[in-house]
Amino acid sequence: MDTNPEEIYLGEPEGEIHTVSMWVRLANNVLDQIVLSLILSLTQNLSHLFGYTIPQPYIFIKNQILPRDINWLGYGIIIGITLLYYFILEGLTARTIGKMITRTEVVNRYGEKPTWAEIALRTICRIIPLEAISFIPNGIGWHDRFSQTYVKQSDPIVRNF
């Protein structure tokens, strides 16, 4: 079977998809990190109500962040909540809170709402080390490239009054 490497990676959209700039993507990420921090803080506080403390992966001493011994449970909870956040929101709405604020959405290469499988792959790719900076060379992160998804401006809502 003679295959051209470009035929294996079908990363180009089928139609014309106008993706958002790297700065909008950065804004989405910052907003989502703020929301995730609030969710993680709420999770930590709720766990105290039930008499359980979620171990923290870092310890704060005199304005310095020092890593503790590897705390797999703390990291596991953080990673799990993060993956659930992206999987549930992007799977149901093709948007996260950050994307809702910036009026952007995720689409597949056909310009349609991604399938659950595309969202699952997109979500899992987010835990690849250094994935957060993978968009620097060309504006497309690994979670976009591997899942063949794009972030574009949402279509304006048309309301008839």
Secondary structure in CASP SS format (residue, H / E / C, confidence):
PFRMAT SS
TARGET T0000
AUTHOR 0000-0000-0000
METHOD secondary structure of the structure
MODEL  1
M C 1.00
D C 1.00
T C 1.00
N C 1.00
P H 1.00
E H 1.00
E H 1.00
I H 1.00
Y C 1.00
L C 1.00
G C 1.00
E C 1.00
P C 1.00
E C 1.00
G C 1.00
E C 1.00
I C 1.00
H C 1.00
T E 1.00
V C 1.00
S C 1.00
M H 1.00
W H 1.00
V H 1.00
R H 1.00
L H 1.00
A H 1.00
N H 1.00
N H 1.00
V H 1.00
L H 1.00
D H 1.00
Q H 1.00
I H 1.00
V H 1.00
L H 1.00
S H 1.00
L H 1.00
I H 1.00
L H 1.00
S H 1.00
L H 1.00
T H 1.00
Q H 1.00
N H 1.00
L H 1.00
S H 1.00
H H 1.00
L H 1.00
F C 1.00
G C 1.00
Y C 1.00
T C 1.00
I C 1.00
P C 1.00
Q C 1.00
P C 1.00
Y E 1.00
I E 1.00
F E 1.00
I E 1.00
K C 1.00
N C 1.00
Q E 1.00
I E 1.00
L E 1.00
P E 1.00
R C 1.00
D C 1.00
I C 1.00
N C 1.00
W H 1.00
L H 1.00
G H 1.00
Y H 1.00
G H 1.00
I H 1.00
I H 1.00
I H 1.00
G H 1.00
I H 1.00
T H 1.00
L H 1.00
L H 1.00
Y H 1.00
Y H 1.00
F H 1.00
I H 1.00
L H 1.00
E H 1.00
G H 1.00
L H 1.00
T H 1.00
A C 1.00
R C 1.00
T C 1.00
I H 1.00
G H 1.00
K H 1.00
M H 1.00
I H 1.00
T H 1.00
R C 1.00
T E 1.00
E E 1.00
V E 1.00
V E 1.00
N E 1.00
R C 1.00
Y C 1.00
G C 1.00
E C 1.00
K C 1.00
P C 1.00
T C 1.00
W H 1.00
A H 1.00
E H 1.00
I H 1.00
A H 1.00
L H 1.00
R H 1.00
T H 1.00
I H 1.00
C H 1.00
R C 1.00
I C 1.00
I C 1.00
P C 1.00
L C 1.00
E H 1.00
A H 1.00
I H 1.00
S C 1.00
F C 1.00
I C 1.00
P C 1.00
N C 1.00
G C 1.00
I C 1.00
G C 1.00
W H 1.00
H H 1.00
D H 1.00
R H 1.00
F H 1.00
S H 1.00
Q C 1.00
T E 1.00
Y E 1.00
V E 1.00
K E 1.00
Q E 1.00
S C 1.00
D C 1.00
P C 1.00
I C 1.00
V C 1.00
R C 1.00
N C 1.00
F C 1.00
END
